[in-house]
Amino acid sequence: MDGKTREKFVNIISDFTATVGIFLPDDVEARLREVASEETLDSAKAMYGCMLEDLKLAKQLHRPLCQDTGVLQYFVEVGTEFPYLDEIGEVITEAAAKCTLETPLRPNVVEPLGEHNTGNNVGWGAPYIEYELVPHSKDLRIKMYMAGGGCSLPGRSKVLMPLQGVEEVKQFVYETVVDWGVNACPPLCIGIGLGTCAATSAMLSKKALLRPIGTHNEMPKIAQLEKEIEEGLNSLGIAPLGFGGSKSVLSVNIECGGHHPATLGVGITTGCWATRRGDMIIHDDLSFELLSHKKSLEVED
């Protein structure tokens, strides 16, 4: 890759990262506005008014909509025929540092078990990058997420005892949100993972969080469980920001995998009312499509 091509590649991902920090994805903003319009409690309506004003100012001033821009996480689906496959990690890391300085993003990365801040959101294993190869493709698809402190606090994963089943899954999710959800600035986006161990269920819950609001698991039983848990969580009435209201969550998404007959792992990942995630495709000629942000990029008067 020559210097000019590398610079273009870095700028694409840096601009994408900045966009995720400044603008909510279309589905999250649309759902937030819908929930706000349905609210009847005066204190809750006031909180939603502050959120929507924040979105407006972030767009107008072109600044991050929350001071906690999180730790940057990138989920990469790369075609085996994408011409710059070998450089992806280096380019993303350079883009993260560039975006931190120029947007600016708050530097959040500190050394493992230490308090020294690296100053540019780059460090040991940061930004986090997960790769998945796509055979016979020339495209690069990047999904990214800003994992903030508050929305990461409720993250939990455990392995259930044999025969505990779906009722214990629901109980685990309800208890997690009741005990910790207010720390994550509700109304929340909830990702749930069902796997065979703590590790697989945790990662599946993160992938569930990356799925757009309004989509459903392709398995009917799992889609029904999404609906049941969303209704149950909304009955708690903890939102917005814990001040009380008719909705506690914006969405509940579940991803699952086959599990051992003696175990059922369950994980939960939460996103705050400002769930900042993005989705884009970069083609082999470095032309690109921003999938997650179209309508939300419009600046309000």
Secondary structure, 3 states (H helix, E strand, C coil): CCHHHHHHHHHHHHHHHHHHHHCCCHHHHHHHHHHHHHCCCHHHHHHHHHHHHHHHHHHHHCCCCCCCCCEEEEEEEEECCCCCHHHHHHHHHHHHHHHHHHCCCCCCCECCCCCCECCCCCECCECEEEEEEECCCCCEEEEEEEECHHHHCCCEEEEECCCCHHHHHHHHHHHHHHHHHHHHCCCEEEEEEEECCHHHHHHHHHHHHCCCCCCCCCCHHHHHHHHHHHHHHHCCCCCCCCCCCCCCEEEEEEEECCCCCCCEEEEEEEECCCCCEEEEEECCCCCEEECCCCHHHCCCC
